[in-house]
Amino acid sequence: MDLRLKKDYIYNLIYRLSICLLPLVITPYVSRVLRADQVGIYSFSSTVACFFIMFGKLGIDNYGNRSIAACRDDIEERSRVFWGIYIFQLITSLLSILVFVFLILFVYKENSRVYWMQLIYVSSVLFDVSWLFFGMEKFRITTIRSLVSRALIIILVFTLVHTERDLWVYTGVMSLCFLIEQLQLLPFIPKLIKLVPIKGADIIKHIVPNFKLFIPLLAFNLYSWLDKIFLGIIHKSTTAIAFYVYAENIINLPKGILSALDSVMLPRISNLVANNHRKQGLQNMQASIRFNSFICCALCFGIAGIAPSFIPWFFGSEYRPAILITMELAVIMIPMTVSNVIQIQYLIPFYKEDIYTRAVSLGALTNIILNLIFIPLYGILGAVIAKFGAEILVCAYQLIRIRDVYAYKTLAKTLLPFILCGLLEFAVTYSLNRISMASFILLIIQVLAGGVVYLLGCYIYVVYISKEYSDFLDIIRSFKL
């Protein structure tokens, strides 16, 4: 990994962690002040708002990132591409905002004040040009603005939110700070883009390729968000949504760590492909699968092991039902991680949108069917079953379709040692839950013990079993993406 890529990875890791850590910083306070029912209302309304943000941006995050990366060395072409994509984004965003306002007026009359606050969040899509900075590999700017807005959220939540009646205040704080986060990038645009004449054709040409990436995004988000929507509609329990969302928040932390590498590699591999260095791009993708598998298994089994002691301590005893949900959702991280690397580091930069679209469409359809079958029968567990089934199918389909460049036998050989080491880690951390001591001290012991067992297991495998390395120093010297 070259020096610039290392810096970009670190910046994007910090950026992703800032997104994932925010709920962990304020959640212990919010969960106790607002209580599960109010948290469920916020989570449901936020999920609805996310749908409208998605329709406002369509597939622009990945499409814009890839398009800018492909022409980043030519300011004339880069500027023309930027303005064409951004004008298209403005049109779709305004349409999405208008529909959301209509729904507030005629559908979401109950808790309407909360939804009006969510309108601020939806409106932030008008100013979201982060795809430009990701495409230019300007991760430092996006990281700093994220840290600023997250710090502002923490300060305002603890200052303004004090009782269950402050749900609308909490929603307004979250929405306003996300809007500020997008506005912070605007002053930096003139340094990267200049004004160029734009014709209708410069906008129209982005519609079809954008929709090609929007369809899989829509399908992916359907099975990412519909579980919460179905829980609210079918299970009719805002507290169930709160338990499920808080369990997801725990899982989102490792997902943020893992997606950091994907976000850095997308513009890098896109640029390699644009300059006919396809072989190097494939090598980067294959190395990323191994690296992410190593990290994923450590976090997956570690979280599952500490969940029984962590959740009551962190969220409060009211949220004990989230323990089992967290343990179950943690397992889903493994197929999800592999799928994400393939999608972001191969299918998108190599223009394999058809495979991407079919994979996530299959996942969405599977998720909807399984949700409708299992949520009425098993409630929250039914949503977990649906999500797991969808992720397995998406991963399997993608592996079958790309077997000419990455064989599933290679994946099995890569994953199996990490899974076995992870199971040992889980056995140690889970068994320690029986010890009676202060929760915080117990958690530290569990994390340290689990980490040592996992790393020791991996060391024994690569040095004494596979003999890929001769000793620890050899691992340090040879480790690279």
VOPAGU-2260 file (C-alpha; in pm, 1 decimal, decimal comma):
REM VOPAGU-2260
SITE   aa  ch    i         X         Y         Z
SITE  MET   A    0       0,0       0,0       0,0
SITE  ASP   A    1     158,9     332,7    -104,7
SITE  LEU   A    2     187,9     625,3     135,7
SITE  ARG   A    3    -103,1     821,1     -11,8
SITE  LEU   A    4    -332,2     518,9      -0,2
SITE  LYS   A    5    -236,6     458,0     362,6
SITE  LYS   A    6    -322,7     818,0     449,5
SITE  ASP   A    7    -650,6     797,2     259,5
SITE  TYR   A    8    -737,4     474,3     439,5
SITE  ILE   A    9    -663,8     628,2     779,4
SITE  TYR   A   10    -867,5     940,4     701,4
SITE  ASN   A   11   -1160,5     738,6     570,1
SITE  LEU   A   12   -1135,1     501,3     865,1
SITE  ILE   A   13   -1164,1     798,9    1099,0
SITE  TYR   A   14   -1455,8     929,0     891,1
SITE  ARG   A   15   -1640,3     597,3     904,9
SITE  LEU   A   16   -1566,1     553,9    1273,2
SITE  SER   A   17   -1700,1     902,9    1347,1
SITE  ILE   A   18   -2028,1     799,0    1183,6
SITE  CYS   A   19   -2046,2     469,9    1371,4
SITE  LEU   A   20   -1916,9     592,6    1707,4
SITE  LEU   A   21   -2166,7     878,5    1734,0
SITE  PRO   A   22   -2458,5     649,9    1826,5
SITE  LEU   A   23   -2237,6     475,2    2080,4
SITE  VAL   A   24   -2145,6     806,1    2246,7
SITE  ILE   A   25   -2495,5     949,5    2280,5
SITE  THR   A   26   -2701,6     629,5    2289,7
SITE  PRO   A   27   -2653,4     545,6    2660,1
SITE  TYR   A   28   -2792,5     890,2    2743,1
SITE  VAL   A   29   -3066,6     896,6    2477,4
SITE  SER   A   30   -3185,6     541,6    2550,2
SITE  ARG   A   31   -3243,5     631,5    2913,8
SITE  VAL   A   32   -3391,5     979,0    2857,0
SITE  LEU   A   33   -3622,7     910,8    2562,2
SITE  ARG   A   34   -3696,7     546,7    2651,0
SITE  ALA   A   35   -3750,9     261,8    2403,3
SITE  ASP   A   36   -4088,9     375,7    2268,7
SITE  GLN   A   37   -3966,3     724,4    2169,7
SITE  VAL   A   38   -3643,7     580,7    2030,3
SITE  GLY   A   39   -3857,0     350,4    1814,4
SITE  ILE   A   40   -4055,2     648,6    1678,2
SITE  TYR   A   41   -3731,5     829,2    1589,7
SITE  SER   A   42   -3582,4     518,0    1427,3
SITE  PHE   A   43   -3893,1     459,2    1216,0
SITE  SER   A   44   -3913,4     823,1    1101,6
SITE  SER   A   45   -3540,4     829,1    1028,8
SITE  THR   A   46   -3571,4     516,6     814,8
SITE  VAL   A   47   -3852,7     681,1     616,2
SITE  ALA   A   48   -3636,3     992,9     570,1
SITE  CYS   A   49   -3346,3     776,9     450,0
SITE  PHE   A   50   -3566,3     637,5     173,4
SITE  PHE   A   51   -3631,5     987,9      44,3
SITE  ILE   A   52   -3264,1    1079,1      64,4
SITE  MET   A   53   -3190,3     768,8    -138,4
SITE  PHE   A   54   -3443,7     870,3    -404,1
SITE  GLY   A   55   -3303,0    1222,3    -399,8
SITE  LYS   A   56   -2951,3    1100,9    -474,7
SITE  LEU   A   57   -3033,9     787,9    -675,8
SITE  GLY   A   58   -2698,1     616,9    -745,8
SITE  ILE   A   59   -2492,6     933,3    -737,2
SITE  ASP   A   60   -2265,1     839,3    -446,3
SITE  ASN   A   61   -2098,9     552,3    -631,3
SITE  TYR   A   62   -2160,3     681,5    -984,4
SITE  GLY   A   63   -2026,5    1029,1    -907,3
SITE  ASN   A   64   -1728,7     885,5    -721,2
SITE  ARG   A   65   -1638,6     661,0   -1012,8
SITE  SER   A   66   -1701,8     928,2   -1277,6
SITE  ILE   A   67   -1486,9    1190,6   -1105,6
SITE  ALA   A   68   -1208,0     938,0   -1038,4
SITE  ALA   A   69   -1196,1     845,9   -1408,2
SITE  CYS   A   70   -1127,9    1207,1   -1518,4
SITE  ARG   A   71    -972,2    1363,9   -1209,9
SITE  ASP   A   72    -654,7    1472,0   -1394,3
SITE  ASP   A   73    -846,5    1681,4   -1649,6
SITE  ILE   A   74   -1007,7    1985,0   -1484,2
SITE  GLU   A   75   -1217,6    2073,7   -1790,7
SITE  GLU   A   76   -1372,8    1728,6   -1817,6
SITE  ARG   A   77   -1394,2    1695,7   -1440,0
SITE  SER   A   78   -1586,8    2021,5   -1412,0
SITE  ARG   A   79   -1823,9    1927,6   -1692,3
SITE  VAL   A   80   -1890,6    1588,5   -1531,6
SITE  PHE   A   81   -1943,4    1745,9   -1190,8
SITE  TRP   A   82   -2195,8    2007,5   -1304,8
SITE  GLY   A   83   -2384,4    1757,0   -1517,7
SITE  ILE   A   84   -2421,0    1514,6   -1227,3
SITE  TYR   A   85   -2493,1    1783,0    -967,9
SITE  ILE   A   86   -2770,0    1951,2   -1170,2
SITE  PHE   A   87   -2929,2    1610,0   -1213,4
SITE  GLN   A   88   -2899,2    1560,3    -836,5
SITE  LEU   A   89   -3071,3    1893,9    -769,1
SITE  ILE   A   90   -3368,8    1795,2    -985,4
SITE  THR   A   91   -3418,7    1455,0    -823,6
SITE  SER   A   92   -3362,6    1597,6    -474,0
SITE  LEU   A   93   -3629,5    1864,9    -514,3
SITE  LEU   A   94   -3879,4    1605,8    -637,0
SITE  SER   A   95   -3801,6    1383,3    -339,3
SITE  ILE   A   96   -3843,2    1672,2     -93,5
SITE  LEU   A   97   -4182,4    1766,9    -241,8
SITE  VAL   A   98   -4314,1    1410,8    -205,3
SITE  PHE   A   99   -4187,7    1394,3     153,8
SITE  VAL   A  100   -4372,5    1717,9     237,5
SITE  PHE   A  101   -4689,6    1572,2      85,0
SITE  LEU   A  102   -4660,1    1264,1     307,2
SITE  ILE   A  103   -4611,3    1477,2     618,6
SITE  LEU   A  104   -4925,4    1674,2     539,7
SITE  PHE   A  105   -5149,4    1379,4     453,5
SITE  VAL   A  106   -4998,6    1054,2     588,8
SITE  TYR   A  107   -4770,0    1115,5     887,8
SITE  LYS   A  108   -5004,6    1343,4    1080,2
SITE  GLU   A  109   -4926,6    1158,8    1402,8
SITE  ASN   A  110   -4585,8    1270,7    1532,2
SITE  SER   A  111   -4584,2    1528,2    1251,1
SITE  ARG   A  112   -4344,6    1753,3    1442,0
SITE  VAL   A  113   -4083,7    1474,8    1430,5
SITE  TYR   A  114   -4131,8    1434,7    1055,7
SITE  TRP   A  115   -4100,3    1810,1     997,5
SITE  MET   A  116   -3763,9    1788,3    1171,8
SITE  GLN   A  117   -3672,5    1495,1     947,2
SITE  LEU   A  118   -3747,1    1721,4     649,8
SITE  ILE   A  119   -3428,3    1911,6     735,1
SITE  TYR   A  120   -3239,5    1582,3     707,1
SITE  VAL   A  121   -3402,0    1503,8     371,9
SITE  SER   A  122   -3320,3    1855,8     245,9
SITE  SER   A  123   -2950,0    1803,1     317,4
SITE  VAL   A  124   -2935,6    1591,8       0,9
SITE  LEU   A  125   -2945,0    1916,7    -200,6
SITE  PHE   A  126   -2595,0    2003,3     -79,4
SITE  ASP   A  127   -2432,1    1660,5     -57,5
SITE  VAL   A  128   -2132,5    1665,2    -291,9
SITE  SER   A  129   -1916,4    1426,1     -92,4
SITE  TRP   A  130   -1890,3    1204,7    -402,1
SITE  LEU   A  131   -1675,5    1475,0    -564,3
SITE  PHE   A  132   -1425,1    1466,9    -280,1
SITE  PHE   A  133   -1420,0    1087,2    -261,5
SITE  GLY   A  134   -1359,5    1069,1    -636,7
SITE  MET   A  135   -1070,6    1315,2    -599,9
SITE  GLU   A  136    -945,0    1111,9    -300,5
SITE  LYS   A  137    -974,3    1418,2     -74,0
SITE  PHE   A  138   -1054,1    1214,9     235,6
SITE  ARG   A  139    -899,0    1459,2     480,6
SITE  ILE   A  140   -1164,8    1724,4     411,0
SITE  THR   A  141   -1456,7    1482,9     445,4
SITE  THR   A  142   -1309,4    1346,3     768,5
SITE  ILE   A  143   -1269,0    1687,3     932,6
SITE  ARG   A  144   -1620,7    1802,9     844,7
SITE  SER   A  145   -1762,4    1477,7     980,2
SITE  LEU   A  146   -1577,0    1518,4    1309,0
SITE  VAL   A  147   -1702,9    1876,1    1341,3
SITE  SER   A  148   -2068,8    1786,1    1284,5
SITE  ARG   A  149   -2049,0    1482,0    1513,3
SITE  ALA   A  150   -1896,9    1689,4    1791,7
SITE  LEU   A  151   -2176,3    1942,9    1746,0
SITE  ILE   A  152   -2438,9    1668,0    1774,5
SITE  ILE   A  153   -2289,2    1543,2    2100,4
SITE  ILE   A  154   -2283,3    1891,1    2253,5
SITE  LEU   A  155   -2639,6    1979,7    2148,5
SITE  VAL   A  156   -2795,0    1646,9    2248,9
SITE  PHE   A  157   -2656,4    1663,1    2601,1
SITE  THR   A  158   -2748,6    2031,8    2624,7
SITE  LEU   A  159   -3102,9    2028,7    2483,0
SITE  VAL   A  160   -3250,7    1678,5    2523,7
SITE  HIS   A  161   -3366,5    1610,8    2882,1
SITE  THR   A  162   -3704,9    1429,6    2881,3
SITE  GLU   A  163   -3924,1    1201,9    2668,7
SITE  ARG   A  164   -4104,0    1513,8    2541,7
SITE  ASP   A  165   -3782,3    1626,0    2371,9
SITE  LEU   A  166   -3801,5    1369,0    2092,1
SITE  TRP   A  167   -3867,9    1640,1    1833,7
SITE  VAL   A  168   -3572,3    1839,8    1969,3
SITE  TYR   A  169   -3346,0    1535,3    1938,1
SITE  THR   A  170   -3467,7    1478,6    1582,1
SITE  GLY   A  171   -3408,7    1844,7    1495,9
SITE  VAL   A  172   -3055,1    1837,8    1636,4
SITE  MET   A  173   -2963,5    1527,2    1437,7
SITE  SER   A  174   -3114,2    1663,1    1115,5
SITE  LEU   A  175   -2967,3    2011,8    1144,9
SITE  CYS   A  176   -2617,8    1880,9    1213,8
SITE  PHE   A  177   -2633,1    1648,8     913,0
SITE  LEU   A  178   -2730,8    1949,8     700,6
SITE  ILE   A  179   -2436,7    2147,4     841,3
SITE  GLU   A  180   -2210,0    1854,3     757,9
SITE  GLN   A  181   -2299,5    1883,3     389,9
SITE  LEU   A  182   -2272,9    2262,8     384,5
SITE  GLN   A  183   -1917,1    2247,5     516,7
SITE  LEU   A  184   -1793,0    2102,3     187,0
SITE  LEU   A  185   -1930,3    2378,9     -37,1
SITE  PRO   A  186   -1648,2    2632,4      17,9
SITE  PHE   A  187   -1392,8    2377,8    -109,0
SITE  ILE   A  188   -1563,8    2314,2    -442,5
SITE  PRO   A  189   -1402,5    2612,0    -627,7
SITE  LYS   A  190   -1059,0    2460,9    -557,9
SITE  LEU   A  191   -1152,8    2148,0    -751,6
SITE  ILE   A  192   -1414,2    2263,1   -1001,5
SITE  LYS   A  193   -1457,6    2563,9   -1224,5
SITE  LEU   A  194   -1759,7    2702,9   -1405,4
SITE  VAL   A  195   -1798,0    2556,6   -1754,0
SITE  PRO   A  196   -2083,1    2583,7   -2005,0
SITE  ILE   A  197   -2329,2    2298,1   -1964,1
SITE  LYS   A  198   -2569,9    2169,0   -2226,9
SITE  GLY   A  199   -2874,2    1951,9   -2173,2
SITE  ALA   A  200   -2682,1    1657,5   -2315,3
SITE  ASP   A  201   -2422,0    1693,2   -2037,9
SITE  ILE   A  202   -2698,3    1624,2   -1786,0
SITE  ILE   A  203   -2901,5    1368,8   -1981,5
SITE  LYS   A  204   -2602,2    1141,2   -2046,5
SITE  HIS   A  205   -2575,5    1068,8   -1672,7
SITE  ILE   A  206   -2935,7     952,7   -1631,4
SITE  VAL   A  207   -2909,7     595,8   -1764,0
SITE  PRO   A  208   -2575,2     498,9   -1603,2
SITE  ASN   A  209   -2691,2     661,9   -1279,9
SITE  PHE   A  210   -3009,4     457,1   -1276,4
SITE  LYS   A  211   -2803,8     144,9   -1341,7
SITE  LEU   A  212   -2632,7     201,5   -1007,2
SITE  PHE   A  213   -2952,3     322,8    -839,8
SITE  ILE   A  214   -3140,2      -1,1    -900,6
SITE  PRO   A  215   -2895,0    -212,9    -697,0
SITE  LEU   A  216   -2876,1      63,5    -437,1
SITE  LEU   A  217   -3254,0      63,6    -409,7
SITE  ALA   A  218   -3259,4    -312,6    -377,2
SITE  PHE   A  219   -2978,7    -308,8    -119,7
SITE  ASN   A  220   -3147,8     -42,7      89,6
SITE  LEU   A  221   -3479,3    -225,6      68,2
SITE  TYR   A  222   -3336,6    -518,8     257,0
SITE  SER   A  223   -3130,9    -289,0     479,0
SITE  TRP   A  224   -3428,9     -75,3     587,4
SITE  LEU   A  225   -3743,5    -274,5     517,1
SITE  ASP   A  226   -3686,4    -495,9     819,2
SITE  LYS   A  227   -3749,1    -192,3    1041,0
SITE  ILE   A  228   -4043,4     -78,8     829,2
SITE  PHE   A  229   -4198,2    -426,6     846,5
SITE  LEU   A  230   -4139,2    -445,4    1219,9
SITE  GLY   A  231   -4329,7    -119,5    1258,4
SITE  ILE   A  232   -4614,1    -220,6    1027,2
SITE  ILE   A  233   -4649,3    -594,1    1090,8
SITE  HIS   A  234   -4517,0    -631,8    1444,9
SITE  LYS   A  235   -4667,5    -293,0    1543,1
SITE  SER   A  236   -4412,4    -228,6    1815,7
SITE  THR   A  237   -4191,2      79,8    1837,8
SITE  THR   A  238   -3998,9     -79,9    2124,5
SITE  ALA   A  239   -3915,5    -377,9    1901,3
SITE  ILE   A  240   -3775,0    -134,2    1645,3
SITE  ALA   A  241   -3565,3      27,8    1918,8
SITE  PHE   A  242   -3418,0    -308,4    2025,5
SITE  TYR   A  243   -3344,2    -399,2    1664,5
SITE  VAL   A  244   -3193,2     -59,9    1574,4
SITE  TYR   A  245   -2969,6     -53,1    1881,3
SITE  ALA   A  246   -2844,4    -401,0    1799,9
SITE  GLU   A  247   -2770,8    -276,3    1446,9
SITE  ASN   A  248   -2584,7      23,4    1589,1
SITE  ILE   A  249   -2345,1    -213,8    1762,2
SITE  ILE   A  250   -2286,1    -400,3    1436,7
SITE  ASN   A  251   -2244,6     -75,7    1239,8
SITE  LEU   A  252   -1917,2       2,2    1417,1
SITE  PRO   A  253   -1723,0    -287,7    1259,8
SITE  LYS   A  254   -1910,8    -231,1     933,3
SITE  GLY   A  255   -1774,9     123,6     935,0
SITE  ILE   A  256   -1421,0      -1,4     986,9
SITE  LEU   A  257   -1454,7    -248,3     701,2
SITE  SER   A  258   -1623,7      -8,1     457,8
SITE  ALA   A  259   -1342,0     243,7     508,2
SITE  LEU   A  260   -1110,6      38,7     287,3
SITE  ASP   A  261   -1381,6     -11,6      25,5
SITE  SER   A  262   -1444,1     363,1      -2,8
SITE  VAL   A  263   -1073,9     433,4     -47,4
SITE  MET   A  264   -1024,1     157,8    -303,6
SITE  LEU   A  265   -1323,9     249,2    -524,4
SITE  PRO   A  266   -1169,5     565,4    -674,8
SITE  ARG   A  267    -824,5     404,1    -678,2
SITE  ILE   A  268    -936,3      93,2    -869,2
SITE  SER   A  269   -1164,5     302,8   -1093,6
SITE  ASN   A  270    -863,4     510,8   -1191,1
SITE  LEU   A  271    -654,5     197,0   -1253,4
SITE  VAL   A  272    -926,2      53,7   -1479,1
SITE  ALA   A  273    -958,9     384,3   -1666,3
SITE  ASN   A  274    -583,1     372,7   -1732,9
SITE  ASN   A  275    -586,1       5,3   -1841,2
SITE  HIS   A  276    -423,1    -137,4   -1526,4
SITE  ARG   A  277    -696,4    -395,4   -1474,7
SITE  LYS   A  278    -469,0    -669,3   -1341,0
SITE  GLN   A  279    -347,1    -446,6   -1058,9
SITE  GLY   A  280    -706,7    -356,1    -977,9
SITE  LEU   A  281    -799,2    -725,3    -946,6
SITE  GLN   A  282    -501,5    -790,2    -721,1
SITE  ASN   A  283    -608,9    -505,5    -495,3
SITE  MET   A  284    -961,4    -645,9    -472,0
SITE  GLN   A  285    -839,9    -996,4    -387,2
SITE  ALA   A  286    -603,1    -867,3    -118,9
SITE  SER   A  287    -882,9    -656,1      29,1
SITE  ILE   A  288   -1107,2    -961,8      70,0
SITE  ARG   A  289    -841,8   -1129,6     283,1
SITE  PHE   A  290    -769,2    -819,2     490,8
SITE  ASN   A  291   -1138,3    -746,3     552,7
SITE  SER   A  292   -1206,2   -1112,4     634,3
SITE  PHE   A  293    -935,2   -1102,4     901,6
SITE  ILE   A  294   -1082,7    -788,8    1061,1
SITE  CYS   A  295   -1444,4    -898,6    1015,1
SITE  CYS   A  296   -1412,3   -1233,9    1190,2
SITE  ALA   A  297   -1232,1   -1077,1    1486,0
SITE  LEU   A  298   -1503,5    -816,0    1534,0
SITE  CYS   A  299   -1795,7   -1044,6    1450,7
SITE  PHE   A  300   -1719,5   -1313,7    1708,0
SITE  GLY   A  301   -1588,1   -1063,6    1960,6
SITE  ILE   A  302   -1911,0    -861,2    1957,8
SITE  ALA   A  303   -2121,3   -1176,7    1984,0
SITE  GLY   A  304   -1918,5   -1286,6    2285,5
SITE  ILE   A  305   -1940,5    -963,9    2485,9
SITE  ALA   A  306   -2303,5    -877,4    2397,9
SITE  PRO   A  307   -2458,0   -1028,0    2717,9
SITE  SER   A  308   -2249,9    -801,0    2940,8
SITE  PHE   A  309   -2212,0    -500,7    2710,1
SITE  ILE   A  310   -2574,4    -423,8    2619,2
SITE  PRO   A  311   -2728,2    -401,2    2970,8
SITE  TRP   A  312   -2430,3    -193,1    3084,7
SITE  PHE   A  313   -2432,3      36,8    2782,9
SITE  PHE   A  314   -2800,7      82,6    2697,1
SITE  GLY   A  315   -2965,6      -6,0    3027,5
SITE  SER   A  316   -3147,8    -314,0    3153,6
SITE  GLU   A  317   -3459,1    -220,5    2952,0
SITE  TYR   A  318   -3271,9    -322,4    2637,1
SITE  ARG   A  319   -3180,2    -679,9    2735,5
SITE  PRO   A  320   -3390,1    -818,1    2444,5
SITE  ALA   A  321   -3127,1    -664,0    2213,4
SITE  ILE   A  322   -2860,8    -909,6    2339,2
SITE  LEU   A  323   -2971,7   -1206,0    2130,2
SITE  ILE   A  324   -3044,0    -980,9    1831,1
SITE  THR   A  325   -2689,6    -842,6    1844,9
SITE  MET   A  326   -2537,3   -1190,8    1861,1
SITE  GLU   A  327   -2743,4   -1302,6    1562,2
SITE  LEU   A  328   -2677,3    -990,6    1353,4
SITE  ALA   A  329   -2303,6   -1021,0    1419,2
SITE  VAL   A  330   -2288,2   -1341,7    1212,5
SITE  ILE   A  331   -2438,4   -1160,1     913,8
SITE  MET   A  332   -2127,2    -942,2     897,4
SITE  ILE   A  333   -1925,5   -1221,3     730,6
SITE  PRO   A  334   -2122,0   -1260,9     402,9
SITE  MET   A  335   -2196,4    -887,5     405,4
SITE  THR   A  336   -1825,9    -800,3     420,7
SITE  VAL   A  337   -1735,5   -1025,2     128,7
SITE  SER   A  338   -2027,2    -891,2     -78,4
SITE  ASN   A  339   -1930,4    -529,7     -12,2
SITE  VAL   A  340   -1570,5    -580,6    -125,6
SITE  ILE   A  341   -1682,6    -748,5    -446,4
SITE  GLN   A  342   -1940,6    -478,0    -517,5
SITE  ILE   A  343   -1730,8    -171,2    -438,5
SITE  GLN   A  344   -1388,1    -292,7    -550,0
SITE  TYR   A  345   -1478,8    -501,9    -852,8
SITE  LEU   A  346   -1832,5    -475,0    -989,1
SITE  ILE   A  347   -1858,2     -93,6    -981,8
SITE  PRO   A  348   -1505,6       8,5   -1095,1
SITE  PHE   A  349   -1503,0    -266,8   -1361,7
SITE  TYR   A  350   -1847,2    -157,7   -1490,5
SITE  LYS   A  351   -2015,9    -486,9   -1399,6
SITE  GLU   A  352   -2338,4    -316,5   -1292,9
SITE  ASP   A  353   -2555,9    -595,4   -1434,1
SITE  ILE   A  354   -2415,1    -848,6   -1187,1
SITE  TYR   A  355   -2441,1    -595,4    -905,0
SITE  THR   A  356   -2802,2    -517,3    -993,7
SITE  ARG   A  357   -2913,9    -879,0   -1018,8
SITE  ALA   A  358   -2738,1    -974,2    -695,6
SITE  VAL   A  359   -2893,1    -708,0    -475,3
SITE  SER   A  360   -3230,7    -738,1    -649,6
SITE  LEU   A  361   -3227,7   -1106,7    -560,0
SITE  GLY   A  362   -3136,5   -1008,0    -204,3
SITE  ALA   A  363   -3416,3    -751,9    -182,3
SITE  LEU   A  364   -3678,4    -991,4    -315,2
SITE  THR   A  365   -3562,2   -1264,1     -77,8
SITE  ASN   A  366   -3562,9   -1023,6     215,2
SITE  ILE   A  367   -3917,6    -902,3     143,3
SITE  ILE   A  368   -4054,0   -1256,3     111,3
SITE  LEU   A  369   -3877,6   -1380,1     425,0
SITE  ASN   A  370   -3984,5   -1072,5     624,0
SITE  LEU   A  371   -4347,4   -1130,0     528,0
SITE  ILE   A  372   -4320,8   -1496,0     627,3
SITE  PHE   A  373   -4113,3   -1481,2     946,3
SITE  ILE   A  374   -4191,1   -1146,7    1115,3
SITE  PRO   A  375   -4556,0   -1246,1    1181,7
SITE  LEU   A  376   -4427,8   -1576,9    1323,0
SITE  TYR   A  377   -4116,3   -1475,6    1514,9
SITE  GLY   A  378   -4115,4   -1095,1    1538,5
SITE  ILE   A  379   -3762,5    -953,0    1562,6
SITE  LEU   A  380   -3602,6   -1293,5    1505,2
SITE  GLY   A  381   -3794,8   -1312,9    1178,7
SITE  ALA   A  382   -3630,5    -988,8    1062,1
SITE  VAL   A  383   -3287,6   -1133,0    1146,4
SITE  ILE   A  384   -3363,2   -1452,5     952,2
SITE  ALA   A  385   -3471,5   -1245,8     651,7
SITE  LYS   A  386   -3157,5   -1031,8     658,2
SITE  PHE   A  387   -2928,1   -1334,2     692,8
SITE  GLY   A  388   -3100,1   -1519,2     407,5
SITE  ALA   A  389   -3071,3   -1216,3     180,2
SITE  GLU   A  390   -2701,4   -1159,2     254,8
SITE  ILE   A  391   -2612,2   -1524,5     195,9
SITE  LEU   A  392   -2787,7   -1527,8    -141,5
SITE  VAL   A  393   -2628,0   -1200,1    -253,5
SITE  CYS   A  394   -2280,9   -1320,9    -158,9
SITE  ALA   A  395   -2329,3   -1661,9    -322,2
SITE  TYR   A  396   -2466,9   -1515,1    -645,4
SITE  GLN   A  397   -2179,6   -1267,5    -679,2
SITE  LEU   A  398   -1918,9   -1536,5    -616,4
SITE  ILE   A  399   -2072,7   -1759,8    -882,9
SITE  ARG   A  400   -2073,2   -1474,6   -1135,7
SITE  ILE   A  401   -1711,3   -1367,3   -1074,3
SITE  ARG   A  402   -1564,3   -1718,3   -1037,4
SITE  ASP   A  403   -1339,2   -1654,4   -1338,2
SITE  VAL   A  404   -1148,1   -1386,1   -1143,9
SITE  TYR   A  405   -1205,3   -1506,2    -784,9
SITE  ALA   A  406   -1297,5   -1867,7    -713,7
SITE  TYR   A  407   -1527,3   -1943,6    -420,7
SITE  LYS   A  408   -1278,2   -2214,4    -317,0
SITE  THR   A  409   -1024,8   -1936,7    -270,6
SITE  LEU   A  410   -1271,0   -1752,1     -47,7
SITE  ALA   A  411   -1336,7   -2065,5     157,6
SITE  LYS   A  412    -963,0   -2116,8     203,0
SITE  THR   A  413    -927,6   -1751,5     303,9
SITE  LEU   A  414   -1220,9   -1741,1     545,0
SITE  LEU   A  415   -1201,7   -2077,2     721,6
SITE  PRO   A  416    -892,1   -2010,6     938,7
SITE  PHE   A  417   -1030,0   -1672,9    1050,0
SITE  ILE   A  418   -1370,6   -1826,5    1131,6
SITE  LEU   A  419   -1208,8   -2101,7    1340,3
SITE  CYS   A  420    -997,8   -1846,3    1527,9
SITE  GLY   A  421   -1312,1   -1635,6    1572,5
SITE  LEU   A  422   -1500,6   -1928,9    1723,0
SITE  LEU   A  423   -1220,1   -1973,1    1977,0
SITE  GLU   A  424   -1242,2   -1601,3    2052,9
SITE  PHE   A  425   -1619,0   -1630,4    2100,9
SITE  ALA   A  426   -1582,8   -1931,6    2332,5
SITE  VAL   A  427   -1345,0   -1739,3    2557,5
SITE  THR   A  428   -1532,6   -1407,5    2565,9
SITE  TYR   A  429   -1876,6   -1567,5    2607,5
SITE  SER   A  430   -1764,6   -1793,5    2892,2
SITE  LEU   A  431   -1629,1   -1490,7    3080,7
SITE  ASN   A  432   -1984,8   -1350,3    3103,4
SITE  ARG   A  433   -2039,1   -1585,4    3397,0
SITE  ILE   A  434   -1788,0   -1398,6    3611,5
SITE  SER   A  435   -1945,8   -1166,2    3866,3
SITE  MET   A  436   -1766,5    -831,6    3868,4
SITE  ALA   A  437   -1809,3    -468,5    3764,4
SITE  SER   A  438   -1940,3    -462,8    3404,7
SITE  PHE   A  439   -1677,5    -221,9    3271,9
SITE  ILE   A  440   -1386,5    -422,8    3415,4
SITE  LEU   A  441   -1538,3    -743,2    3280,6
SITE  LEU   A  442   -1569,0    -592,0    2933,0
SITE  ILE   A  443   -1202,1    -490,1    2933,5
SITE  ILE   A  444   -1100,5    -843,1    3035,3
SITE  GLN   A  445   -1323,0    -993,6    2765,7
SITE  VAL   A  446   -1185,9    -768,6    2490,1
SITE  LEU   A  447    -823,7    -832,8    2587,6
SITE  ALA   A  448    -869,7   -1207,9    2629,4
SITE  GLY   A  449   -1065,0   -1243,1    2305,6
SITE  GLY   A  450    -816,1   -1032,8    2110,8
SITE  VAL   A  451    -519,1   -1232,8    2237,2
SITE  VAL   A  452    -684,8   -1565,4    2155,1
SITE  TYR   A  453    -780,9   -1452,8    1804,0
SITE  LEU   A  454    -442,3   -1306,1    1715,4
SITE  LEU   A  455    -258,1   -1602,7    1863,7
SITE  GLY   A  456    -475,3   -1841,3    1663,0
SITE  CYS   A  457    -407,8   -1649,1    1341,8
SITE  TYR   A  458     -35,5   -1639,7    1419,2
SITE  ILE   A  459     -19,3   -2014,4    1473,0
SITE  TYR   A  460    -200,8   -2072,4    1145,0
SITE  VAL   A  461      10,2   -1847,7     918,0
SITE  VAL   A  462     344,9   -1943,9    1077,0
SITE  TYR   A  463     310,6   -2312,8    1168,8
SITE  ILE   A  464      24,8   -2450,5     957,1
SITE  SER   A  465      15,7   -2265,9     623,8
SITE  LYS   A  466     378,1   -2153,0     671,7
SITE  GLU   A  467     315,0   -1830,8     481,1
SITE  TYR   A  468     546,1   -1646,8     720,3
SITE  SER   A  469     848,2   -1751,7     923,1
SITE  ASP   A  470     789,0   -1539,0    1232,7
SITE  PHE   A  471     614,8   -1226,3    1367,2
SITE  LEU   A  472     864,8    -984,8    1211,4
SITE  ASP   A  473     815,4   -1150,4     874,4
SITE  ILE   A  474     440,4   -1084,4     905,2
SITE  ILE   A  475     502,0    -716,8     981,1
SITE  ARG   A  476     743,5    -677,9     690,5
SITE  SER   A  477     524,7    -858,7     440,1
SITE  PHE   A  478     184,0    -723,7     539,2
SITE  LYS   A  479      43,0    -510,9     259,0
SITE  LEU   A  480    -274,7    -467,5      59,5
